[in-house]
Amino acid sequence: MPSTDPATSARLSKQRRRDTKPEVALRRELHRRGLRFFVDRAPLPGLRRRADLVFPRRRVAVYVDGCFWHRCPDHATDPKNNAAWWADKLAANVTRDRDTDHRLTAEGWHVVRVWEHESPAAAADKVQAAVGRALP
């Protein structure tokens, strides 16, 4: 069974994978604070999961999670069409997020996850704290 009708599929295909407004706002704030990082990069070789921001020397990976796609506890919504398919898809996203966190942590990385609805300043505070705590 297809996941969506053609109109929804066309709309979803236009969703950005990187350079979203919350991600760009966070990058600007971090850059303003003097932090430098890589964008849209896999933290570990062979791990086909890319972080939004990577501080390789500090071993910090940052993910800016969308409320819909990653099931924000405050803003998640449940699609009505193809509800079972979407429930499985979104649950798999969350499972993959936790697996990514576990894999990176096991390799000595610090994982920072911020929600798209968080202010850039608050998100940057979290990232800056993690970068400051991480060993060079």
VMD Tcl script that builds the backbone (N, CA, C; Angstrom):
set m [mol new atoms 408]
animate dup $m
set s [atomselect $m all]
$s set {name element resname resid chain x y z} {
  {N N MET 1 A 0.850 -1.184 0.000}
  {CA C MET 1 A 0.000 0.000 0.000}
  {C C MET 1 A 0.889 1.238 0.000}
  {N N PRO 2 A 0.615 2.194 -0.881}
  {CA C PRO 2 A 1.429 3.406 -0.905}
  {C C PRO 2 A 1.257 4.196 0.393}
  {N N SER 3 A 2.293 4.917 0.745}
  {CA C SER 3 A 2.283 5.647 2.005}
  {C C SER 3 A 1.414 6.892 1.944}
  {N N THR 4 A 1.284 7.468 0.781}
  {CA C THR 4 A 0.560 8.733 0.665}
  {C C THR 4 A -0.126 8.827 -0.689}
  {N N ASP 5 A -1.050 9.772 -0.784}
  {CA C ASP 5 A -1.652 10.053 -2.075}
  {C C ASP 5 A -0.652 10.874 -2.890}
  {N N PRO 6 A -0.848 10.999 -4.200}
  {CA C PRO 6 A 0.129 11.706 -5.045}
  {C C PRO 6 A 0.391 13.160 -4.609}
  {N N ALA 7 A -0.634 13.882 -4.192}
  {CA C ALA 7 A -0.438 15.278 -3.787}
  {C C ALA 7 A 0.433 15.363 -2.528}
  {N N THR 8 A 0.159 14.494 -1.577}
  {CA C THR 8 A 0.958 14.479 -0.347}
  {C C THR 8 A 2.375 14.045 -0.655}
  {N N SER 9 A 2.523 13.057 -1.503}
  {CA C SER 9 A 3.841 12.579 -1.879}
  {C C SER 9 A 4.659 13.696 -2.523}
  {N N ALA 10 A 4.039 14.469 -3.399}
  {CA C ALA 10 A 4.736 15.581 -4.052}
  {C C ALA 10 A 5.159 16.629 -3.026}
  {N N ARG 11 A 4.274 16.919 -2.076}
  {CA C ARG 11 A 4.588 17.911 -1.042}
  {C C ARG 11 A 5.741 17.433 -0.155}
  {N N LEU 12 A 5.698 16.162 0.239}
  {CA C LEU 12 A 6.735 15.619 1.112}
  {C C LEU 12 A 8.083 15.508 0.406}
  {N N SER 13 A 8.066 15.301 -0.899}
  {CA C SER 13 A 9.328 15.188 -1.633}
  {C C SER 13 A 10.083 16.511 -1.653}
  {N N LYS 14 A 9.393 17.596 -1.350}
  {CA C LYS 14 A 10.029 18.911 -1.322}
  {C C LYS 14 A 10.581 19.273 0.053}
  {N N GLN 15 A 10.398 18.395 1.030}
  {CA C GLN 15 A 10.939 18.645 2.366}
  {C C GLN 15 A 12.456 18.663 2.299}
  {N N ARG 16 A 13.042 19.651 2.951}
  {CA C ARG 16 A 14.497 19.750 2.962}
  {C C ARG 16 A 15.091 18.709 3.902}
  {N N ARG 17 A 16.205 18.123 3.501}
  {CA C ARG 17 A 16.926 17.188 4.343}
  {C C ARG 17 A 17.987 17.921 5.145}
  {N N ARG 18 A 18.471 19.022 4.620}
  {CA C ARG 18 A 19.461 19.841 5.311}
  {C C ARG 18 A 19.158 21.306 5.033}
  {N N ASP 19 A 19.841 22.176 5.773}
  {CA C ASP 19 A 19.661 23.624 5.624}
  {C C ASP 19 A 18.233 24.084 5.921}
  {N N THR 20 A 17.585 23.435 6.877}
  {CA C THR 20 A 16.263 23.879 7.296}
  {C C THR 20 A 16.404 25.195 8.066}
  {N N LYS 21 A 15.323 25.925 8.220}
  {CA C LYS 21 A 15.387 27.204 8.936}
  {C C LYS 21 A 15.931 27.052 10.355}
  {N N PRO 22 A 15.453 26.060 11.143}
  {CA C PRO 22 A 16.006 25.918 12.496}
  {C C PRO 22 A 17.495 25.564 12.491}
  {N N GLU 23 A 17.899 24.750 11.539}
  {CA C GLU 23 A 19.307 24.364 11.458}
  {C C GLU 23 A 20.184 25.563 11.088}
  {N N VAL 24 A 19.762 26.336 10.118}
  {CA C VAL 24 A 20.535 27.510 9.693}
  {C C VAL 24 A 20.597 28.538 10.829}
  {N N ALA 25 A 19.492 28.720 11.536}
  {CA C ALA 25 A 19.478 29.665 12.657}
  {C C ALA 25 A 20.457 29.226 13.746}
  {N N LEU 26 A 20.507 27.923 14.033}
  {CA C LEU 26 A 21.456 27.410 15.014}
  {C C LEU 26 A 22.882 27.612 14.527}
  {N N ARG 27 A 23.146 27.313 13.272}
  {CA C ARG 27 A 24.495 27.496 12.734}
  {C C ARG 27 A 24.936 28.950 12.831}
  {N N ARG 28 A 24.035 29.860 12.515}
  {CA C ARG 28 A 24.378 31.288 12.614}
  {C C ARG 28 A 24.734 31.669 14.048}
  {N N GLU 29 A 23.936 31.190 14.992}
  {CA C GLU 29 A 24.185 31.518 16.395}
  {C C GLU 29 A 25.509 30.931 16.870}
  {N N LEU 30 A 25.781 29.690 16.509}
  {CA C LEU 30 A 27.046 29.073 16.912}
  {C C LEU 30 A 28.233 29.785 16.261}
  {N N HIS 31 A 28.084 30.146 15.012}
  {CA C HIS 31 A 29.157 30.859 14.310}
  {C C HIS 31 A 29.393 32.219 14.959}
  {N N ARG 32 A 28.316 32.891 15.336}
  {CA C ARG 32 A 28.433 34.181 16.015}
  {C C ARG 32 A 29.207 34.038 17.319}
  {N N ARG 33 A 29.070 32.891 17.962}
  {CA C ARG 33 A 29.771 32.627 19.222}
  {C C ARG 33 A 31.203 32.140 19.008}
  {N N GLY 34 A 31.610 32.047 17.761}
  {CA C GLY 34 A 32.986 31.661 17.472}
  {C C GLY 34 A 33.223 30.177 17.300}
  {N N LEU 35 A 32.173 29.377 17.279}
  {CA C LEU 35 A 32.328 27.925 17.106}
  {C C LEU 35 A 32.337 27.579 15.617}
  {N N ARG 36 A 33.209 26.657 15.248}
  {CA C ARG 36 A 33.316 26.200 13.863}
  {C C ARG 36 A 33.042 24.706 13.828}
  {N N PHE 37 A 32.434 24.247 12.751}
  {CA C PHE 37 A 31.927 22.883 12.679}
  {C C PHE 37 A 31.766 22.472 11.232}
  {N N PHE 38 A 31.529 21.188 11.024}
  {CA C PHE 38 A 31.187 20.659 9.714}
  {C C PHE 38 A 29.674 20.502 9.653}
  {N N VAL 39 A 29.129 20.617 8.446}
  {CA C VAL 39 A 27.686 20.538 8.239}
  {C C VAL 39 A 27.358 19.272 7.456}
  {N N ASP 40 A 26.291 18.577 7.887}
  {CA C ASP 40 A 25.769 17.422 7.159}
  {C C ASP 40 A 26.869 16.397 6.898}
  {N N ARG 41 A 27.389 15.845 7.976}
  {CA C ARG 41 A 28.529 14.939 7.884}
  {C C ARG 41 A 28.291 13.705 8.767}
  {N N ALA 42 A 28.758 12.562 8.298}
  {CA C ALA 42 A 28.678 11.342 9.100}
  {C C ALA 42 A 29.783 11.401 10.158}
  {N N PRO 43 A 29.428 11.311 11.425}
  {CA C PRO 43 A 30.448 11.383 12.472}
  {C C PRO 43 A 31.411 10.201 12.455}
  {N N LEU 44 A 30.923 9.017 12.119}
  {CA C LEU 44 A 31.756 7.820 12.115}
  {C C LEU 44 A 31.864 7.256 10.699}
  {N N PRO 45 A 33.049 6.823 10.325}
  {CA C PRO 45 A 33.178 6.172 9.015}
  {C C PRO 45 A 32.292 4.920 8.978}
  {N N GLY 46 A 31.605 4.754 7.885}
  {CA C GLY 46 A 30.760 3.574 7.732}
  {C C GLY 46 A 29.368 3.719 8.324}
  {N N LEU 47 A 29.144 4.761 9.113}
  {CA C LEU 47 A 27.806 4.979 9.675}
  {C C LEU 47 A 27.041 5.855 8.690}
  {N N ARG 48 A 26.020 5.292 8.084}
  {CA C ARG 48 A 25.275 6.003 7.043}
  {C C ARG 48 A 24.208 6.907 7.634}
  {N N ARG 49 A 24.555 7.561 8.724}
  {CA C ARG 49 A 23.639 8.497 9.366}
  {C C ARG 49 A 24.404 9.789 9.579}
  {N N ARG 50 A 23.915 10.832 8.965}
  {CA C ARG 50 A 24.623 12.096 8.976}
  {C C ARG 50 A 24.093 12.996 10.086}
  {N N ALA 51 A 25.003 13.663 10.754}
  {CA C ALA 51 A 24.619 14.639 11.769}
  {C C ALA 51 A 24.469 15.992 11.086}
  {N N ASP 52 A 23.640 16.841 11.655}
  {CA C ASP 52 A 23.462 18.176 11.096}
  {C C ASP 52 A 24.727 19.011 11.281}
  {N N LEU 53 A 25.349 18.895 12.447}
  {CA C LEU 53 A 26.601 19.593 12.742}
  {C C LEU 53 A 27.553 18.608 13.412}
  {N N VAL 54 A 28.831 18.696 13.059}
  {CA C VAL 54 A 29.823 17.807 13.654}
  {C C VAL 54 A 31.043 18.630 14.074}
  {N N PHE 55 A 31.458 18.391 15.308}
  {CA C PHE 55 A 32.690 18.949 15.852}
  {C C PHE 55 A 33.637 17.759 16.029}
  {N N PRO 56 A 34.385 17.378 14.978}
  {CA C PRO 56 A 35.136 16.126 15.032}
  {C C PRO 56 A 36.215 16.081 16.114}
  {N N ARG 57 A 36.937 17.145 16.323}
  {CA C ARG 57 A 37.990 17.119 17.346}
  {C C ARG 57 A 37.413 16.976 18.743}
  {N N ARG 58 A 36.243 17.534 18.963}
  {CA C ARG 58 A 35.578 17.434 20.263}
  {C C ARG 58 A 34.664 16.223 20.356}
  {N N ARG 59 A 34.484 15.563 19.222}
  {CA C ARG 59 A 33.619 14.382 19.144}
  {C C ARG 59 A 32.198 14.698 19.629}
  {N N VAL 60 A 31.647 15.748 19.036}
  {CA C VAL 60 A 30.277 16.156 19.333}
  {C C VAL 60 A 29.489 16.135 18.023}
  {N N ALA 61 A 28.355 15.444 18.044}
  {CA C ALA 61 A 27.453 15.387 16.900}
  {C C ALA 61 A 26.132 16.041 17.307}
  {N N VAL 62 A 25.638 16.939 16.468}
  {CA C VAL 62 A 24.426 17.691 16.774}
  {C C VAL 62 A 23.350 17.355 15.743}
  {N N TYR 63 A 22.153 17.079 16.248}
  {CA C TYR 63 A 21.001 16.793 15.396}
  {C C TYR 63 A 19.902 17.782 15.722}
  {N N VAL 64 A 19.373 18.445 14.695}
  {CA C VAL 64 A 18.226 19.329 14.856}
  {C C VAL 64 A 17.021 18.526 14.365}
  {N N ASP 65 A 16.242 18.027 15.307}
  {CA C ASP 65 A 15.147 17.120 14.985}
  {C C ASP 65 A 13.844 17.876 14.749}
  {N N GLY 66 A 13.170 17.512 13.665}
  {CA C GLY 66 A 11.861 18.073 13.373}
  {C C GLY 66 A 10.804 17.447 14.269}
  {N N CYS 67 A 9.873 18.263 14.703}
  {CA C CYS 67 A 8.847 17.792 15.647}
  {C C CYS 67 A 7.997 16.662 15.055}
  {N N PHE 68 A 7.641 16.764 13.805}
  {CA C PHE 68 A 6.814 15.718 13.184}
  {C C PHE 68 A 7.626 14.442 12.972}
  {N N TRP 69 A 8.757 14.551 12.311}
  {CA C TRP 69 A 9.516 13.383 11.888}
  {C C TRP 69 A 10.149 12.609 13.036}
  {N N HIS 70 A 10.424 13.291 14.138}
  {CA C HIS 70 A 11.115 12.634 15.254}
  {C C HIS 70 A 10.258 12.542 16.506}
  {N N ARG 71 A 8.970 12.824 16.367}
  {CA C ARG 71 A 7.968 12.613 17.425}
  {C C ARG 71 A 8.214 13.448 18.681}
  {N N CYS 72 A 8.293 14.743 18.512}
  {CA C CYS 72 A 8.441 15.657 19.651}
  {C C CYS 72 A 7.316 15.401 20.658}
  {N N PRO 73 A 7.657 15.279 21.942}
  {CA C PRO 73 A 6.615 15.012 22.937}
  {C C PRO 73 A 5.609 16.156 23.064}
  {N N ASP 74 A 5.978 17.359 22.648}
  {CA C ASP 74 A 5.073 18.511 22.750}
  {C C ASP 74 A 4.288 18.784 21.471}
  {N N HIS 75 A 4.870 18.482 20.299}
  {CA C HIS 75 A 4.263 18.928 19.050}
  {C C HIS 75 A 3.997 17.830 18.025}
  {N N ALA 76 A 4.235 16.580 18.360}
  {CA C ALA 76 A 4.023 15.503 17.388}
  {C C ALA 76 A 2.549 15.423 17.002}
  {N N THR 77 A 2.313 15.159 15.741}
  {CA C THR 77 A 0.948 14.967 15.254}
  {C C THR 77 A 0.879 13.606 14.566}
  {N N ASP 78 A -0.313 13.051 14.531}
  {CA C ASP 78 A -0.521 11.756 13.898}
  {C C ASP 78 A -1.338 11.949 12.626}
  {N N PRO 79 A -0.749 11.609 11.473}
  {CA C PRO 79 A -1.500 11.720 10.223}
  {C C PRO 79 A -2.733 10.822 10.248}
  {N N LYS 80 A -3.797 11.287 9.638}
  {CA C LYS 80 A -5.043 10.518 9.593}
  {C C LYS 80 A -5.039 9.524 8.431}
  {N N ASN 81 A -4.515 9.953 7.271}
  {CA C ASN 81 A -4.440 9.040 6.125}
  {C C ASN 81 A -3.297 8.060 6.332}
  {N N ASN 82 A -3.554 6.802 6.032}
  {CA C ASN 82 A -2.551 5.748 6.166}
  {C C ASN 82 A -1.918 5.765 7.564}
  {N N ALA 83 A -2.761 5.891 8.570}
  {CA C ALA 83 A -2.296 6.071 9.956}
  {C C ALA 83 A -1.345 4.969 10.409}
  {N N ALA 84 A -1.636 3.730 10.075}
  {CA C ALA 84 A -0.778 2.627 10.518}
  {C C ALA 84 A 0.598 2.716 9.871}
  {N N TRP 85 A 0.641 3.022 8.574}
  {CA C TRP 85 A 1.919 3.152 7.876}
  {C C TRP 85 A 2.747 4.268 8.497}
  {N N TRP 86 A 2.123 5.417 8.725}
  {CA C TRP 86 A 2.843 6.552 9.313}
  {C C TRP 86 A 3.296 6.259 10.736}
  {N N ALA 87 A 2.479 5.582 11.511}
  {CA C ALA 87 A 2.871 5.236 12.883}
  {C C ALA 87 A 4.135 4.373 12.861}
  {N N ASP 88 A 4.167 3.390 11.960}
  {CA C ASP 88 A 5.350 2.539 11.840}
  {C C ASP 88 A 6.564 3.339 11.369}
  {N N LYS 89 A 6.359 4.194 10.381}
  {CA C LYS 89 A 7.455 5.000 9.818}
  {C C LYS 89 A 8.048 5.911 10.883}
  {N N LEU 90 A 7.211 6.627 11.610}
  {CA C LEU 90 A 7.694 7.578 12.611}
  {C C LEU 90 A 8.316 6.864 13.807}
  {N N ALA 91 A 7.761 5.724 14.185}
  {CA C ALA 91 A 8.363 4.930 15.269}
  {C C ALA 91 A 9.744 4.429 14.847}
  {N N ALA 92 A 9.887 4.049 13.585}
  {CA C ALA 92 A 11.192 3.606 13.085}
  {C C ALA 92 A 12.202 4.749 13.115}
  {N N ASN 93 A 11.763 5.976 12.828}
  {CA C ASN 93 A 12.656 7.134 12.911}
  {C C ASN 93 A 13.196 7.293 14.326}
  {N N VAL 94 A 12.310 7.198 15.302}
  {CA C VAL 94 A 12.716 7.367 16.700}
  {C C VAL 94 A 13.659 6.232 17.116}
  {N N THR 95 A 13.344 5.020 16.699}
  {CA C THR 95 A 14.206 3.872 17.007}
  {C C THR 95 A 15.592 4.082 16.401}
  {N N ARG 96 A 15.642 4.550 15.171}
  {CA C ARG 96 A 16.921 4.818 14.512}
  {C C ARG 96 A 17.683 5.927 15.235}
  {N N ASP 97 A 16.971 6.958 15.696}
  {CA C ASP 97 A 17.619 8.033 16.462}
  {C C ASP 97 A 18.290 7.475 17.716}
  {N N ARG 98 A 17.566 6.632 18.462}
  {CA C ARG 98 A 18.141 6.065 19.691}
  {C C ARG 98 A 19.327 5.155 19.370}
  {N N ASP 99 A 19.237 4.404 18.274}
  {CA C ASP 99 A 20.338 3.540 17.870}
  {C C ASP 99 A 21.561 4.380 17.496}
  {N N THR 100 A 21.346 5.466 16.793}
  {CA C THR 100 A 22.437 6.373 16.436}
  {C C THR 100 A 23.082 6.934 17.697}
  {N N ASP 101 A 22.255 7.385 18.635}
  {CA C ASP 101 A 22.784 7.910 19.910}
  {C C ASP 101 A 23.654 6.864 20.593}
  {N N HIS 102 A 23.149 5.643 20.662}
  {CA C HIS 102 A 23.871 4.557 21.323}
  {C C HIS 102 A 25.209 4.273 20.630}
  {N N ARG 103 A 25.178 4.172 19.310}
  {CA C ARG 103 A 26.405 3.874 18.563}
  {C C ARG 103 A 27.456 4.964 18.751}
  {N N LEU 104 A 27.035 6.211 18.661}
  {CA C LEU 104 A 27.991 7.304 18.809}
  {C C LEU 104 A 28.537 7.363 20.230}
  {N N THR 105 A 27.667 7.211 21.211}
  {CA C THR 105 A 28.100 7.237 22.605}
  {C C THR 105 A 29.094 6.110 22.883}
  {N N ALA 106 A 28.831 4.948 22.310}
  {CA C ALA 106 A 29.731 3.810 22.500}
  {C C ALA 106 A 31.111 4.077 21.911}
  {N N GLU 107 A 31.180 4.956 20.922}
  {CA C GLU 107 A 32.455 5.309 20.295}
  {C C GLU 107 A 33.078 6.560 20.916}
  {N N GLY 108 A 32.497 7.031 22.021}
  {CA C GLY 108 A 33.076 8.173 22.731}
  {C C GLY 108 A 32.603 9.540 22.273}
  {N N TRP 109 A 31.514 9.583 21.526}
  {CA C TRP 109 A 30.965 10.847 21.053}
  {C C TRP 109 A 29.918 11.373 22.030}
  {N N HIS 110 A 29.758 12.690 22.023}
  {CA C HIS 110 A 28.663 13.347 22.737}
  {C C HIS 110 A 27.599 13.664 21.688}
  {N N VAL 111 A 26.371 13.285 21.962}
  {CA C VAL 111 A 25.272 13.549 21.031}
  {C C VAL 111 A 24.389 14.629 21.637}
  {N N VAL 112 A 24.135 15.657 20.838}
  {CA C VAL 112 A 23.244 16.733 21.263}
  {C C VAL 112 A 22.059 16.720 20.306}
  {N N ARG 113 A 20.873 16.608 20.867}
  {CA C ARG 113 A 19.655 16.669 20.057}
  {C C ARG 113 A 18.844 17.869 20.502}
  {N N VAL 114 A 18.476 18.694 19.534}
  {CA C VAL 114 A 17.625 19.849 19.818}
  {C C VAL 114 A 16.403 19.755 18.916}
  {N N TRP 115 A 15.293 20.266 19.409}
  {CA C TRP 115 A 14.057 20.262 18.626}
  {C C TRP 115 A 13.997 21.513 17.768}
  {N N GLU 116 A 13.334 21.388 16.638}
  {CA C GLU 116 A 13.214 22.515 15.720}
  {C C GLU 116 A 12.532 23.717 16.361}
  {N N HIS 117 A 11.705 23.495 17.390}
  {CA C HIS 117 A 10.987 24.603 18.006}
  {C C HIS 117 A 11.801 25.338 19.068}
  {N N GLU 118 A 12.964 24.795 19.437}
  {CA C GLU 118 A 13.800 25.463 20.440}
  {C C GLU 118 A 14.405 26.729 19.840}
  {N N SER 119 A 14.567 27.735 20.675}
  {CA C SER 119 A 15.167 28.975 20.183}
  {C C SER 119 A 16.616 28.697 19.798}
  {N N PRO 120 A 17.119 29.419 18.807}
  {CA C PRO 120 A 18.519 29.223 18.422}
  {C C PRO 120 A 19.483 29.461 19.588}
  {N N ALA 121 A 19.190 30.422 20.440}
  {CA C ALA 121 A 20.074 30.710 21.571}
  {C C ALA 121 A 20.087 29.550 22.566}
  {N N ALA 122 A 18.917 29.005 22.884}
  {CA C ALA 122 A 18.843 27.881 23.827}
  {C C ALA 122 A 19.524 26.641 23.243}
  {N N ALA 123 A 19.299 26.397 21.956}
  {CA C ALA 123 A 19.938 25.258 21.303}
  {C C ALA 123 A 21.450 25.447 21.282}
  {N N ALA 124 A 21.902 26.659 20.984}
  {CA C ALA 124 A 23.341 26.937 20.950}
  {C C ALA 124 A 23.957 26.774 22.337}
  {N N ASP 125 A 23.205 27.126 23.382}
  {CA C ASP 125 A 23.701 26.927 24.750}
  {C C ASP 125 A 23.990 25.444 24.999}
  {N N LYS 126 A 23.065 24.576 24.562}
  {CA C LYS 126 A 23.266 23.130 24.735}
  {C C LYS 126 A 24.502 22.641 23.993}
  {N N VAL 127 A 24.634 23.101 22.750}
  {CA C VAL 127 A 25.753 22.675 21.926}
  {C C VAL 127 A 27.068 23.193 22.520}
  {N N GLN 128 A 27.080 24.457 22.890}
  {CA C GLN 128 A 28.289 25.057 23.437}
  {C C GLN 128 A 28.710 24.345 24.731}
  {N N ALA 129 A 27.749 23.980 25.560}
  {CA C ALA 129 A 28.061 23.254 26.793}
  {C C ALA 129 A 28.676 21.895 26.465}
  {N N ALA 130 A 28.135 21.197 25.486}
  {CA C ALA 130 A 28.663 19.876 25.112}
  {C C ALA 130 A 30.068 20.011 24.520}
  {N N VAL 131 A 30.273 21.003 23.690}
  {CA C VAL 131 A 31.598 21.212 23.085}
  {C C VAL 131 A 32.600 21.565 24.183}
  {N N GLY 132 A 32.183 22.347 25.144}
  {CA C GLY 132 A 33.066 22.715 26.258}
  {C C GLY 132 A 33.417 21.550 27.160}
  {N N ARG 133 A 32.470 20.609 27.317}
  {CA C ARG 133 A 32.695 19.426 28.164}
  {C C ARG 133 A 33.549 18.374 27.480}
  {N N ALA 134 A 33.454 18.328 26.139}
  {CA C ALA 134 A 34.128 17.274 25.375}
  {C C ALA 134 A 35.642 17.471 25.430}
  {N N LEU 135 A 36.334 16.365 25.455}
  {CA C LEU 135 A 37.790 16.411 25.455}
  {C C LEU 135 A 38.304 16.682 24.055}
  {N N PRO 136 A 39.355 17.498 23.925}
  {CA C PRO 136 A 39.888 17.783 22.583}
  {C C PRO 136 A 40.588 16.581 21.984}
}
mol reanalyze $m
mol bondsrecalc $m
mol representation Tube
mol addrep $m
